[in-house]
């Protein structure tokens, strides 16, 4: 074998080895709590969701806004319960066994949030969260952080901090 051909083979082997040594960088992931409201998928960032509870006895508080269902007792800790459907001007529905109360906390505010069902808690690549479409209705658009997909369904990511901001204003 001539010297030139063997040099080319060695060079090619070195290139292949260098390609194989390329380090795969793990993409940053975010945790999401995926839930439903009236058959549509929504999510909160997992860092904002502290606990997921079955529906507890909710005690009505006279004079509270329509979107506050009342209060619950969670192991001696009294929490308000937000009716997310009412808050986002969606039609009401009856409470069912699948309903859950997500205890959420953001910026020193904490409340329960009633949802139809919690579907999953999962880690998704940060790049899979896309900017929300600008044509969203104002009743929900302010609260939307972005969108992603879950089991081939569109998921609207909501900002718990903005939900609580609105409550604090009233």
SULSULRA-V133390 format. One record per residue. N is the residue number from 0. D_LAST is the distance of its C-alpha to the last C-alpha in whole Angstrom. Layout:
# SULSULRA-V133390
N;D_LAST, N;D_LAST
This chain:
# SULSULRA-V133390
0;85, 1;85, 2;83, 3;81, 4;80, 5;79, 6;77, 7;75, 8;74, 9;73, 10;71, 11;69, 12;69, 13;67, 14;65, 15;64, 16;64, 17;61, 18;59, 19;59, 20;58, 21;55, 22;52, 23;49, 24;46, 25;43, 26;40, 27;37, 28;35, 29;31, 30;30, 31;28, 32;27, 33;28, 34;26, 35;26, 36;24, 37;26, 38;29, 39;28, 40;27, 41;24, 42;24, 43;22, 44;24, 45;26, 46;25, 47;22, 48;23, 49;24, 50;25, 51;26, 52;26, 53;27, 54;25, 55;25, 56;24, 57;21, 58;20, 59;18, 60;15, 61;15, 62;12, 63;10, 64;8, 65;11, 66;11, 67;11, 68;15, 69;15, 70;17, 71;20, 72;23, 73;24, 74;27, 75;26, 76;22, 77;19, 78;17, 79;14, 80;15, 81;13, 82;15, 83;16, 84;18, 85;15, 86;12, 87;15, 88;16, 89;20, 90;22, 91;21, 92;24, 93;26, 94;26, 95;29, 96;31, 97;30, 98;26, 99;25, 100;22, 101;21, 102;20, 103;19, 104;18, 105;17, 106;17, 107;17, 108;14, 109;15, 110;15, 111;17, 112;17, 113;19, 114;22, 115;25, 116;27, 117;28, 118;31, 119;32, 120;31, 121;33, 122;34, 123;34, 124;36, 125;33, 126;35, 127;34, 128;31, 129;31, 130;28, 131;26, 132;28, 133;26, 134;26, 135;24, 136;21, 137;18, 138;16, 139;18, 140;19, 141;16, 142;16, 143;20, 144;22, 145;26, 146;28, 147;31, 148;33, 149;34, 150;37, 151;37, 152;34, 153;31, 154;28, 155;25, 156;24, 157;20, 158;18, 159;16, 160;15, 161;13, 162;12, 163;10, 164;9, 165;7, 166;6, 167;5, 168;4, 169;0
